[in-house]
Amino acid sequence: MTNQQQIKHLTQTAMVTALIIVLGFFPGIPLGFIPVPIILQNMGIFLAAELLGRKYGTVAVGLFLALAALGLPILSGGRGGAAVFVGPTGGYLAAWLLAPVLIGTLLQRTHAAEAQNWWRELLIVWIAGIGFIDIVGAVWLAVQSNMALPVALLSNLAFIPGDLIKGTLAVVIARRVRSVVDFGIPA
């Protein structure tokens, strides 16, 4: 890889990290029955995986999470600091780091990012992105909040309609961006 390609990949990674931060400016919607709000920031995680692939997508999300752990108030609602990683949302944050690897690997192996496979790409984001993040988040929520696992899993059903919309928007946006900008990064 040439220096020019490295600079291009790092610039794109920084831009997607910034996008995830900007999506955190939108306040979360509290549900009341669990201490986890509905947020827009997870759409940035899907976009990181789709635009940057598994390697650079994970770097972008990892950088974002590292900045949050250092105390920058970049999580939805202006939260930040290491305490959020052991709180009720900690499982969702941990899953965010692994989601680009999972999504990117499946996109690469199934060639779902190709033009004719947009339904396959959408299903990968819905299952490997939304499903994975919500299940890992619910498991941690159950442990951290001393809640029964079935109750935590059922409470996550409140996220599904919005997450499906965000996942769909992420696929549409990623496909449009890839048609205009050559990311040159394998999924």
Summary of the structure (lengths in Angstrom):
residues: 187
radius of gyration: 16.0
end to end distance: 16.3
largest distance: 51.8
contacts: 623
relative contact order: 0.16
helix: 72%
strand: 2%
